Amino acid sequence: MMIIEDHQFHGICRALDREDLIEDERTATRMQRILHADETFGLLEEECKKWTTAELVARARKHGAPVAPANGIDEFLEDPQVRSSRTVFEVEDRSGPMRLLRSPVRFKETPADMRAQPPRLGEHTDAILDEAGFSAAEIEVLRKNEVVT
């Protein structure tokens, strides 16, 4: 819940059936809510416990209060928006199917795409160290001393 503006606070008060807080001198303005933050947050927390997450989110959205569930991984993966936007997609990896997150940046003309699978631990060590100027002998010493994989 990100309640900052007065109209957002009014919305959550309506969603919680606590319209009395709209006129309460401790919570009537943003500054008063800040000055009485501990008390205000405690009050809102107690009121929120009276509803399931789904009920609270639906009620808050109906009244214009910015509230969303804090999802765990399973809930995130099942979220209709995540599924619709294909935020998570599956590719066939060397060891079987692997779920990956799509780039959050979406351009119409130049779409981001996965051109290669994520490297395995140590898969590109030699190439990176070679590019950094290490000789094959130096790389072997680093590997032998378990500095690199």
Sequence and secondary structure as in RCSB ss.txt:
>XXXX:A:sequence
MMIIEDHQFHGICRALDREDLIEDERTATRMQRILHADETFGLLEEECKKWTTAELVARARKHGAPVAPANGIDE
FLEDPQVRSSRTVFEVEDRSGPMRLLRSPVRFKETPADMRAQPPRLGEHTDAILDEAGFSAAEIEVLRKNEVVT
>XXXX:A:secstr
    SHHHHHHHHHHTT THHHH TTTSSHHHHHHTHHHHHHHHHHHHTTS HHHHHHHHHHTT        HHH
HHH HHHHHTT EEEEEETTEEEEEE  S   SSS     S    TTTTHHHHHHHTT  HHHHHHHHHTTS  
